[in-house]
Amino acid sequence: MIHHNSEKETNGNYHKPGILKWVEIKDKLDRQHLQQDPVMRLDLNLSPFFQNSRVHPVGSVNGLICLWQYGLKTDNYFICNPITREYMILPNQQYYKQGYVVINHGFGVGSLTHEYKVIRIYQRDIPFNPTSTSGIREAEVYTLGMGKWRSLGHVPYTIGGFFGLFFNGHVHWSVFGKDSPEKLFAFDLDNETFKLFPSPPVETIQGSLSYGRSLAVLKGCLCQSDSFESQFTVWVMKEYGIKESWHREVIIKQSISPDLDWFMTGLVELIECLPDGTILMAYDRHKLLAYSPQRRAVTTIADEAYSDSGFSGIAYRPSFLTLRDFESQKVRSVRSYQKQPLPIYYQAIMFFSKCFYYC
């Protein structure tokens, strides 16, 4: 699922909300090809509700997508299912985006309770020194179907990464601060508790600038990528929660190809691992890349279509989970704009699922 950002308005004060596209990756014998005609295309710019604001995908779980809308006077969350074309607007949270604040988000489902929850960490007056304990770090959680946000109190660490990664009943973020014994932080969706999480060894490369780290799930394992000027590293946690199981799976160095000079000058974010082991990545929010472990080569699979204003991408697996299953939530329907009909196998699934539902 790709969110294609829009350029700023002519007055330069705000961005348009952009376009949400569901695209498929076609496997070829020697490479991957991005299907240019999306399965679904939802133009958020056409909705009066989204005007004068920006929209970011928080995450996707079991076919549901959480979106965050923000602007000068806007701070809303949406849950939608592109297949059923349903969406809901969550009620107002306790802490609003006022002035300079850092807000970290997460969306996931509990492993035991099977409750879908949105977690929000509000960080205000955080000083430049991340190790300082001053400022406000408050968390609140919303359980779909409950109708209100609940306060979780103070968060003890400064969190990095605006959008947390959901995996195995937890939402994960990076931790700022040299004094923290671990560099990852996790929220247990069942117990609604925070805890430090085992992180891979901290890498420092002499004379090489760090562009940051990102988290992803590849082949059913938690992964962390580190971007440097001279190399890009992917760590894989073979056994969830076991610190000793972190393994350095991929190292891409500039020396493997002189054409990778540009690759080493920005943040690379992991998106998905394809069936043949190819890793799909987003480079600096302007290129879709594929790394082949067999050929040890990085190729661009989409560039021009996303080069003007940037994009973000998340792995999306469709489902027919209806939002009407969550009581006390007002569910709305949205029209989707497509360049072509849904593929025939999706049409067949939708037809038989409706027949089963009404029977």
C-alpha atoms as one frame of an Amber mdcrd trajectory, in Angstrom:
protein
   0.000   0.000   0.000   1.638   3.221  -1.174   0.707   6.664   0.059   1.749
   9.113  -2.641   2.241  12.527  -1.033   1.029  15.654  -2.765   3.054  18.796
  -3.299   2.467  21.897  -1.208  -0.273  24.299  -2.100   0.792  27.429  -3.951
   0.810  29.480  -0.744   3.201  26.951   0.784   1.339  26.693   4.095   0.140
  23.119   3.873   0.163  19.935   1.830  -2.748  18.124   0.270  -3.572  14.734
   1.813  -2.349  12.775  -1.208  -3.374   9.530  -2.889  -3.578   6.028  -1.417
  -2.705   3.281  -3.916  -2.859  -0.476  -3.610  -0.276  -1.866  -6.032   1.041
  -5.367  -6.687   4.565  -6.594  -7.318   4.830  -8.994 -10.242   7.593 -11.613
 -10.019   9.710 -11.977 -13.139  12.439 -14.512 -13.841  15.250 -12.070 -13.171
  13.585  -9.069 -11.530  10.425  -7.630  -9.986   8.044  -5.325 -11.793   5.683
  -2.835 -10.155   2.202  -2.966 -11.620   1.678   0.629 -12.669  -2.136   0.370
 -12.780  -3.121   0.032  -9.123  -5.698  -2.455  -7.894  -7.248   0.446  -5.990
  -6.665   4.179  -6.101  -8.224   6.421  -3.455  -7.691  10.133  -4.083  -7.899
  11.763  -0.649  -7.556  15.187  -2.256 -11.140  14.916  -3.520 -12.631  14.658
  -0.038 -13.603  17.988   1.612 -12.958  16.382   4.996  -9.211  16.005   4.288
  -8.624  19.502   2.919  -5.848  21.653   4.421  -4.268  18.650   6.112  -1.793
  15.841   5.635  -2.375  12.108   5.975   0.091   9.370   6.951  -0.442   5.585
   7.171   0.258   4.391  10.735   0.139   0.677   9.937  -1.895  -2.214   8.584
  -3.173  -5.327  10.385  -5.379  -8.079   8.908  -6.583  -5.892   6.052  -7.319
  -2.860   8.237  -5.323   0.347   7.756  -4.844   3.073  10.361  -4.381   6.610
   8.984  -3.357   9.745  10.888  -4.617  13.117   9.636  -2.986  16.263  10.949
  -2.839  19.970  10.181  -2.916  23.358  11.855  -6.283  22.560  13.449  -6.563
  18.844  12.735  -5.492  15.742  14.640  -7.605  12.686  13.743  -7.279   8.928
  13.338  -9.105   6.744  10.831  -9.461   2.994  10.512 -10.425   1.736   7.057
 -10.728  -1.467   5.049 -10.143  -0.841   1.315 -11.837  -4.142   0.396 -15.141
  -3.477   2.171 -14.747   0.295   1.562 -15.630   1.004   5.175 -13.987   3.505
   7.484 -14.452   4.956  10.949 -13.228   8.133  12.619 -11.891   7.697  16.134
 -13.044  10.152  18.835 -10.774  12.974  19.994  -7.803  11.951  22.084  -6.707
  13.600  25.333  -3.449  15.125  24.103  -3.699  17.299  21.014  -0.988  18.372
  18.630  -0.288  21.940  19.755   2.943  23.734  18.914   6.111  21.673  18.528
   5.445  18.128  19.684   6.593  14.649  18.705   3.844  12.063  18.347   4.593
   8.354  17.972   1.861   6.041  16.772   1.166   2.342  16.533  -1.629   0.037
  15.384  -1.956  -3.657  16.156  -3.972  -6.508  17.603  -3.451  -8.409  20.851
  -2.288 -12.013  20.594  -4.537 -13.168  23.466  -7.369 -10.639  23.620  -7.587
 -10.201  19.816  -8.482  -6.557  20.450  -7.436  -4.003  17.827  -5.758  -0.979
  19.387  -4.215   2.347  18.393  -1.380   3.514  20.657  -0.327   7.167  20.762
   2.703   8.609  22.589   2.645  12.373  23.020   6.081  13.975  23.587   6.141
  17.724  24.248   8.964  20.048  25.332  11.501  17.322  24.657  14.936  19.035
  24.782  17.633  18.602  22.174  19.463  16.284  24.576  17.442  13.022  24.382
  18.890  11.736  27.674  17.174  14.500  29.650  14.185  13.469  31.786  12.380
  16.815  31.473   9.419  17.374  29.174   6.146  15.492  28.836   5.845  11.928
  27.555   2.322  10.624  27.940   0.693   7.606  26.286  -2.914   6.774  25.557
  -4.585   3.837  23.852  -7.802   3.347  21.923  -9.469  -0.068  21.649 -11.713
  -0.408  18.601 -15.299  -0.706  19.740 -14.793   0.892  23.177 -15.620   4.464
  22.130 -12.929   6.383  24.041  -9.207   6.827  24.603  -7.655   5.682  27.878
  -4.583   7.223  29.508  -1.579   4.957  30.153   0.441   7.540  32.032   4.087
   8.522  31.694   6.499   6.925  29.198  10.028   6.655  30.661  12.042   6.923
  27.422  12.315   9.269  24.464  10.951   7.366  21.493  12.194   7.649  17.918
  10.410   6.605  14.754   7.009   8.203  14.311   5.214   5.015  13.336   5.788
   1.923  15.431   6.106  -1.545  13.914   3.509  -4.150  14.890   4.674  -7.731
  15.301   3.815 -10.642  17.593   1.312  -8.753  19.743   3.654  -5.779  20.320
   4.330  -2.385  18.754   8.049  -1.579  18.498   9.969   1.717  18.283  13.586
   2.839  18.511  14.855   4.469  21.700  16.913   7.676  21.880  19.532   8.142
  24.570  23.030   6.807  25.150  22.174   5.650  28.680  19.463   3.207  27.625
  20.695  -0.421  27.901  18.574  -1.383  24.881  17.774   0.630  21.760  14.306
  -0.780  21.151  11.056  -0.178  23.032   7.906  -2.324  22.886   4.261  -1.959
  23.887   2.413  -5.158  24.833  -1.076  -4.821  23.337  -2.563  -7.464  25.656
  -1.190  -6.185  28.988  -0.889  -2.546  27.826   2.596  -2.233  29.307   5.838
  -0.730  27.982   9.220  -2.384  28.216  12.710  -2.169  26.795  13.209  -4.768
  24.081  16.419  -6.670  23.173  18.181  -4.825  20.357  21.053  -5.834  18.047
  24.607  -4.601  18.706  25.039  -0.882  18.124  27.140  -0.239  15.029  29.483
   2.705  14.678  31.535   3.162  11.537  34.493   5.479  11.847  34.150   8.518
   9.624  30.757   7.446   8.279  27.605   9.470   8.862  24.566   7.569  10.183
  21.216   8.210   8.480  19.187   6.292  11.051  17.486   2.945  11.525  14.137
   1.424  10.655  12.191  -1.678  11.692  10.341  -4.227   9.572   9.062  -7.789
   9.491  10.715 -10.018   6.894   9.805 -13.708   6.511   8.129 -13.780   9.896
  11.082 -12.257  11.787  11.646  -8.863  13.374  14.335  -6.931  11.479  16.289
  -3.734  11.962  18.128  -1.853   9.227  20.939   0.657   9.801  21.846   3.202
   7.124  25.377   4.643   6.911  27.308   6.550   4.276  29.533   3.549   3.607
  27.174   0.595   4.137  23.619  -0.596   4.762  22.998  -3.385   7.278  19.995
  -5.600   7.981  19.755  -7.418  11.323  17.302 -10.323  11.743  15.972 -11.611
  15.091  15.731 -15.378  14.519  13.905 -16.055  17.814  11.546 -13.344  18.963
  12.592 -11.714  22.234  15.964 -13.522  22.433  18.803 -11.014  22.254  21.393
 -13.614  21.260  19.338 -14.549  18.195  20.048 -11.249  16.398  21.978 -12.060
  13.222  23.477  -9.691  10.683  21.783 -10.994   7.551  22.619  -8.412   4.868
  25.530  -6.020   4.407  25.460  -3.780   1.351  28.686  -1.838   0.929  29.369
   0.925  -1.515  32.286  -1.052  -2.884  30.002  -3.681  -4.484  29.077  -1.208
  -7.198  30.217   2.304  -8.125  26.608   3.000  -9.138  25.525   2.888  -5.466
  26.935   6.300  -4.567  23.396   7.690  -4.327  22.225   4.687  -2.275  24.577
   5.617   0.552  23.264   9.155   1.015  19.824   8.651   2.572  17.619   6.571
   4.834  16.591   3.162   3.489  13.432   1.586   4.938  12.526  -2.091   4.599
   9.006  -2.864   3.384   8.619  -6.550   2.528  10.450  -9.743   1.572   9.221
 -11.338  -1.651   8.921 -15.140  -2.109  12.306 -15.470  -3.835  14.108 -13.659
  -0.986  14.211 -10.270  -2.700  13.862  -7.417  -0.199  11.614  -4.524  -1.173
  12.871  -1.179   0.179  12.036   2.518   0.052  14.964   4.864  -0.456  14.654
   8.389   0.933  10.883   8.322   0.229  11.538   8.777  -3.490  12.503   5.371
  -4.925  11.233   1.809  -4.648  14.192  -0.560  -4.629  14.674  -4.312  -4.706
  17.741  -6.051  -3.259  18.511  -9.551  -4.558  20.591 -11.604  -2.064  21.448
 -14.096  -4.829  22.899 -11.461  -7.156  23.875  -9.073  -4.351  22.465  -6.255
  -6.463  20.155  -3.296  -5.843  17.764  -2.337  -8.635  15.169   0.418  -8.963
  11.648  -0.860  -9.668   9.855   2.494  -9.454  11.254   6.002  -9.603   9.650
   8.573 -11.859   6.093   7.999 -10.627   7.070   8.891  -7.071   9.877  11.379
  -7.513   7.984  14.687  -7.263   6.817  14.774  -3.676   7.744  11.520  -1.976
   5.843   8.479  -0.759   5.619   5.931   2.030   4.922   2.237   1.658   3.623
  -0.531   3.915   2.987  -4.228   3.322  -0.745  -4.832   2.920  -2.654  -8.115
   2.994  -6.362  -7.746   2.154  -9.189  -9.264   4.196 -12.976  -9.031   4.494
 -12.912  -8.072   8.167 -15.815  -5.661   8.490 -15.663  -2.654  10.762 -19.301
  -3.293  11.696 -18.051  -6.068  13.984 -16.833  -3.370  16.381 -19.790  -2.241
  18.452 -20.380   1.423  19.353 -18.413   2.583  16.292 -20.068   4.588  13.534
 -19.023   3.035  10.237 -19.066   4.980   6.974 -18.602   3.939   3.354 -16.165
   5.535   0.940 -15.989   5.501  -2.823 -12.740   4.253  -4.359 -11.379   5.503
  -7.671  -9.856   2.801  -9.883  -8.210   2.914 -13.270  -9.413  -0.642 -13.908
 -11.759  -3.212 -12.318 -10.533  -5.422  -9.499  -8.732  -8.565 -10.760 -11.153
 -11.403 -11.483  -9.995 -13.498  -8.521 -10.772 -10.623  -6.120 -14.181 -10.169
  -7.770 -14.916 -13.867  -7.300 -13.891 -13.809  -3.631 -16.047 -10.744  -2.997
 -19.045 -12.345  -4.746 -18.903 -15.613  -2.826 -18.157 -13.866   0.478 -21.315
 -11.741   0.031 -23.341 -14.844  -0.798 -22.034 -16.573   2.315 -22.717 -13.487
   4.435 -26.335 -13.097   3.356 -27.026 -16.832   3.631
